[in-house]
Amino acid sequence: MSLQVIVGAGATGSALARLLADSGEQVRLVTRRGGGPVHPSIERVGADAADAARLAELTAGATVLFNCAMPPYDRWPTDWPPLAAALLSAAEHSGADYVMLGNTYGYGPVDGPVIEGLPLTPTSRKGQVRAQMWHDALAAHQAGRVRVTEVRASDFLGAGAYSPFTLMVGAQVLAGVPAAYPGDLDAPHSWTYTGDAARTLLAAAGNEESWGRARHVPSTTELPARQLAGCLAAAANAAAPRLRHMPLTELEEIGRTDSIMAEFPEMLYLYDRPNILDASSAIKSLGITPTPIDDVLREMAARSAAVP
């Protein structure tokens, strides 16, 4: 049994904690409020992970430090830099391997499949933040101070997942109310199941080929948003979705009073065209097989039905 430290108890961080605990590892799950799954092998700790000294104490003796943190979406430029610096410092001082949960923002717009190894050329503020996090971690790796890898996911699906689809479409479809989506409803799109992201994080941490590079999470499906909404409705025995395209002007208008929605316009390049994440390398070397989309949608429907 070894100590594994996870920062962040969102859907992916919680799934990872359960995977590690069920496999016999001792897990220390760090969140601001001390939340997360209840398990005999999961120690839930309330702490500010941006406090480098405190996080170093919590990471002492750990084998791996997993960064599954997620600051508020509208505060990335201010909240991520000190948090990322504290995480990297804690990994260096403890000697733990450092595994980051990332996304595709740093690549910027890509024509064709997004493959592992593409250079990071961000065109958005949030993409610049994610790219800098990786550059800083990779520099530490190349200097021999810590071993690092980043596992990059596309938009999340699953119970408790947070993405434009779950935020603007999924909940509305399950509730039987009209929904609007600010992207091409018929463009193929890669979707990541949170459980698959957790399994990929765990596999990357145990794979020598992963250090010093990024890995992609295999996608549960590449269905366009319109078809995905229909499949979700069918899984929940809900009415056929009433789904329309949300124009940029409407999205910007909503963003004037909603700071989270105000962050989406700069990311529309991910949704107004085909967006396919190529994870063939990870599938081959890590042995990760994506969870069938029907299973993911049933999980989402069951979670919705269980919430009063």
C-alpha positions as CSV (number, residue, x, y, z in Angstrom):
1,M,0.0,0.0,0.0
2,S,1.3,3.4,-1.0
3,L,0.0,6.9,-0.4
4,Q,-1.5,8.6,-3.4
5,V,-2.6,12.3,-3.1
6,I,-5.4,13.7,-5.3
7,V,-6.2,17.4,-5.4
8,G,-9.8,18.0,-6.5
9,A,-12.9,16.0,-5.9
10,G,-14.9,16.7,-9.0
11,A,-16.4,13.8,-11.0
12,T,-13.0,12.7,-12.3
13,G,-11.0,13.2,-9.1
14,S,-13.7,11.3,-7.1
15,A,-13.7,8.5,-9.6
16,L,-9.9,8.3,-9.4
17,A,-10.0,8.2,-5.6
18,R,-12.4,5.3,-5.6
19,L,-10.3,3.4,-8.2
20,L,-7.2,3.8,-6.1
21,A,-8.9,3.0,-2.8
22,D,-10.6,-0.1,-4.2
23,S,-7.2,-1.3,-5.5
24,G,-5.8,-1.2,-2.0
25,E,-4.0,2.2,-2.1
26,Q,-4.1,4.8,0.6
27,V,-5.7,8.0,-0.8
28,R,-5.4,11.5,0.6
29,L,-8.0,13.6,-1.2
30,V,-7.5,17.3,-0.8
31,T,-10.2,19.8,-1.4
32,R,-11.0,23.3,0.0
33,R,-14.0,21.9,2.1
34,G,-12.7,18.4,2.7
35,G,-15.4,16.7,0.5
36,G,-15.3,13.6,-1.7
37,P,-16.3,10.0,-1.6
38,V,-16.5,8.2,1.7
39,H,-14.3,5.1,1.8
40,P,-12.1,3.5,4.5
41,S,-9.0,4.1,2.4
42,I,-9.8,7.7,1.5
43,E,-8.6,10.4,3.9
44,R,-10.5,13.6,3.0
45,V,-8.6,16.7,4.0
46,G,-9.8,20.3,3.8
47,A,-7.0,22.7,2.7
48,D,-6.2,25.4,0.3
49,A,-4.1,23.7,-2.3
50,A,-2.7,27.0,-3.5
51,D,-0.9,27.2,-0.1
52,A,2.4,25.7,-1.2
53,A,3.7,25.0,2.3
54,R,0.5,23.2,3.4
55,L,0.3,21.2,0.2
56,A,3.9,20.1,0.6
57,E,3.1,18.8,4.1
58,L,0.1,16.8,2.7
59,T,2.2,15.4,-0.1
60,A,5.1,14.2,2.0
61,G,5.6,10.5,1.5
62,A,3.3,10.2,-1.5
63,T,4.1,8.1,-4.5
64,V,2.0,10.1,-6.9
65,L,0.4,13.6,-6.8
66,F,-2.7,13.8,-9.1
67,N,-3.8,17.3,-10.1
68,C,-7.6,17.0,-10.7
69,A,-8.3,20.5,-9.4
70,M,-10.7,22.8,-11.2
71,P,-10.9,26.5,-10.2
72,P,-14.0,28.4,-11.1
73,Y,-14.3,28.6,-14.9
74,D,-14.4,32.4,-14.9
75,R,-11.3,32.7,-12.7
76,W,-8.7,30.6,-14.5
77,P,-6.3,33.4,-15.3
78,T,-6.1,34.5,-11.6
79,D,-6.7,31.2,-9.7
80,W,-4.8,28.6,-11.8
81,P,-1.2,30.1,-11.7
82,P,-0.7,30.0,-7.9
83,L,-2.5,26.7,-7.6
84,A,-0.5,25.1,-10.4
85,A,2.8,26.5,-8.9
86,A,1.9,25.0,-5.5
87,L,1.1,21.6,-7.0
88,L,4.3,21.5,-9.0
89,S,6.3,22.6,-6.0
90,A,4.7,20.0,-3.8
91,A,5.6,17.2,-6.2
92,E,9.2,18.4,-6.5
93,H,9.7,18.7,-2.7
94,S,8.0,15.3,-1.9
95,G,9.6,13.4,-4.7
96,A,6.2,12.3,-5.9
97,D,5.4,11.7,-9.5
98,Y,3.1,14.4,-10.9
99,V,0.1,13.5,-13.0
100,M,-2.1,16.4,-14.4
101,L,-5.6,16.2,-15.6
102,G,-5.7,18.5,-18.6
103,N,-7.8,19.3,-21.7
104,T,-7.4,20.3,-25.3
105,Y,-7.6,24.1,-24.9
106,G,-3.9,24.6,-25.3
107,Y,-3.9,23.2,-28.9
108,G,-6.0,26.0,-30.2
109,P,-8.1,25.4,-33.4
110,V,-7.0,22.3,-35.2
111,D,-8.0,21.1,-38.6
112,G,-8.4,17.3,-38.5
113,P,-8.0,15.0,-35.5
114,V,-6.1,16.3,-32.5
115,I,-3.2,13.8,-32.1
116,E,-0.8,13.4,-29.2
117,G,2.4,15.4,-29.7
118,L,0.8,18.4,-31.5
119,P,2.4,21.7,-30.5
120,L,0.5,23.9,-28.1
121,T,-0.7,27.0,-29.9
122,P,-3.5,28.5,-27.8
123,T,-5.7,31.3,-29.0
124,S,-7.8,31.8,-25.9
125,R,-7.0,33.0,-22.4
126,K,-7.9,29.7,-20.9
127,G,-5.8,27.9,-23.4
128,Q,-2.8,30.0,-22.6
129,V,-3.3,29.2,-18.9
130,R,-3.4,25.5,-19.6
131,A,-0.4,25.6,-22.0
132,Q,1.7,27.5,-19.5
133,M,0.9,25.0,-16.8
134,W,2.2,22.2,-19.0
135,H,5.3,24.2,-20.1
136,D,6.2,24.8,-16.5
137,A,5.7,21.2,-15.5
138,L,7.6,19.9,-18.5
139,A,10.5,22.3,-17.8
140,A,10.7,20.8,-14.3
141,H,10.7,17.3,-15.8
142,Q,13.4,18.1,-18.3
143,A,15.5,19.6,-15.5
144,G,15.2,16.3,-13.6
145,R,13.3,17.8,-10.7
146,V,10.1,15.7,-11.1
147,R,8.5,13.2,-13.4
148,V,5.4,14.6,-15.0
149,T,2.7,13.7,-17.5
150,E,-0.6,15.3,-18.5
151,V,-3.8,13.4,-19.4
152,R,-5.9,15.5,-21.8
153,A,-9.6,15.0,-22.1
154,S,-12.3,16.4,-24.4
155,D,-15.7,17.6,-23.1
156,F,-16.9,15.5,-20.1
157,L,-19.9,13.3,-19.8
158,G,-21.1,11.2,-16.9
159,A,-22.9,11.7,-13.6
160,G,-21.7,15.0,-12.1
161,A,-19.7,15.9,-15.2
162,Y,-19.2,19.6,-16.1
163,S,-19.2,20.7,-19.8
164,P,-21.2,22.9,-22.2
165,F,-23.3,19.9,-23.1
166,T,-24.1,18.9,-19.5
167,L,-24.6,22.5,-18.6
168,M,-26.7,23.7,-21.5
169,V,-28.3,20.6,-23.0
170,G,-28.1,17.5,-20.7
171,A,-30.0,18.8,-17.7
172,Q,-32.7,20.4,-19.9
173,V,-33.2,17.2,-22.0
174,L,-33.6,15.1,-18.8
175,A,-36.0,17.7,-17.5
176,G,-38.0,17.7,-20.7
177,V,-37.5,21.4,-21.4
178,P,-36.2,23.2,-24.5
179,A,-32.4,23.6,-24.8
180,A,-30.0,25.7,-26.8
181,Y,-26.4,24.8,-27.7
182,P,-23.8,27.3,-28.9
183,G,-22.2,25.1,-31.5
184,D,-22.8,23.1,-34.7
185,L,-25.4,20.6,-33.6
186,D,-24.4,18.2,-36.4
187,A,-20.6,18.3,-36.1
188,P,-18.8,15.1,-34.9
189,H,-17.4,15.8,-31.4
190,S,-15.3,13.7,-29.0
191,W,-16.8,13.2,-25.6
192,T,-14.9,12.0,-22.6
193,Y,-16.4,9.9,-19.8
194,T,-15.2,11.0,-16.4
195,G,-14.6,7.4,-15.4
196,D,-12.4,6.8,-18.5
197,A,-10.4,10.0,-17.6
198,A,-9.8,8.5,-14.1
199,R,-8.6,5.2,-15.6
200,T,-6.3,6.9,-18.0
201,L,-4.8,9.0,-15.2
202,L,-4.1,5.8,-13.2
203,A,-2.7,4.0,-16.3
204,A,-0.5,6.9,-17.2
205,A,1.0,7.0,-13.7
206,G,2.0,3.4,-14.1
207,N,3.4,3.7,-17.6
208,E,7.1,4.6,-18.0
209,E,6.5,5.8,-21.6
210,S,4.1,8.5,-20.3
211,W,6.6,10.7,-18.4
212,G,7.5,13.9,-20.1
213,R,4.6,13.7,-22.5
214,A,0.8,14.2,-22.8
215,R,-1.7,11.3,-23.2
216,H,-5.2,11.5,-24.6
217,V,-8.3,9.9,-23.0
218,P,-10.1,7.6,-25.4
219,S,-13.5,9.0,-26.2
220,T,-16.7,7.3,-25.3
221,T,-18.3,8.6,-28.5
222,E,-18.0,11.1,-31.3
223,L,-21.7,11.7,-31.8
224,P,-22.8,15.2,-32.8
225,A,-24.6,17.1,-30.0
226,R,-28.0,16.7,-31.7
227,Q,-27.7,12.9,-31.8
228,L,-26.2,12.7,-28.3
229,A,-29.1,14.6,-26.9
230,G,-31.5,12.2,-28.6
231,C,-29.6,9.2,-27.2
232,L,-29.7,10.8,-23.7
233,A,-33.4,11.3,-23.9
234,A,-33.9,7.7,-25.0
235,A,-31.8,6.4,-22.1
236,A,-34.0,8.4,-19.7
237,N,-37.3,7.5,-21.4
238,A,-37.7,11.3,-21.8
239,A,-39.5,13.2,-24.5
240,A,-37.6,13.9,-27.8
241,P,-35.2,16.8,-27.3
242,R,-36.3,20.3,-28.3
243,L,-32.9,21.5,-29.3
244,R,-31.8,24.6,-31.2
245,H,-28.6,26.4,-32.1
246,M,-27.7,29.4,-29.8
247,P,-26.3,32.2,-31.9
248,L,-23.2,34.1,-30.7
249,T,-25.2,37.2,-30.1
250,E,-27.5,35.4,-27.7
251,L,-24.6,33.8,-25.9
252,E,-22.9,37.1,-25.5
253,E,-26.1,38.7,-24.2
254,I,-26.4,36.0,-21.5
255,G,-22.7,36.5,-20.6
256,R,-23.4,40.1,-19.7
257,T,-25.0,38.9,-16.5
258,D,-23.5,35.4,-16.1
259,S,-19.8,35.3,-15.6
260,I,-19.5,31.6,-16.4
261,M,-21.4,31.9,-19.7
262,A,-19.2,34.9,-20.6
263,E,-16.3,32.5,-20.8
264,F,-17.7,30.4,-23.6
265,P,-17.5,32.7,-26.7
266,E,-13.7,32.4,-26.9
267,M,-14.0,28.6,-26.9
268,L,-16.6,28.3,-29.7
269,Y,-13.9,27.0,-32.1
270,L,-14.2,23.7,-30.2
271,Y,-17.9,23.4,-31.0
272,D,-18.6,25.1,-34.3
273,R,-16.7,22.5,-36.4
274,P,-15.7,18.8,-36.1
275,N,-13.6,18.2,-33.0
276,I,-12.0,14.8,-32.8
277,L,-9.5,13.8,-30.1
278,D,-7.2,11.0,-31.4
279,A,-6.3,8.7,-28.5
280,S,-5.0,5.7,-30.5
281,S,-1.6,6.0,-28.9
282,A,-3.0,5.8,-25.4
283,I,-5.3,3.0,-26.3
284,K,-2.3,1.0,-27.6
285,S,0.2,1.7,-24.9
286,L,-2.0,2.2,-21.9
287,G,-4.6,-0.5,-22.7
288,I,-7.6,1.8,-22.0
289,T,-10.8,0.8,-23.7
290,P,-13.5,3.5,-23.6
291,T,-16.8,2.9,-21.8
292,P,-19.7,2.4,-24.2
293,I,-21.8,5.5,-24.6
294,D,-25.0,3.7,-23.7
295,D,-23.6,2.9,-20.2
296,V,-22.5,6.5,-19.7
297,L,-25.9,7.9,-20.7
298,R,-27.7,5.4,-18.4
299,E,-25.5,6.7,-15.6
300,M,-26.4,10.3,-16.3
301,A,-30.1,9.4,-16.6
302,A,-30.0,7.5,-13.3
303,R,-28.3,10.3,-11.5
304,S,-30.9,12.8,-12.7
305,A,-33.7,10.5,-11.6
306,A,-32.2,10.2,-8.1
307,V,-31.9,13.9,-7.6
308,P,-35.2,15.3,-6.1
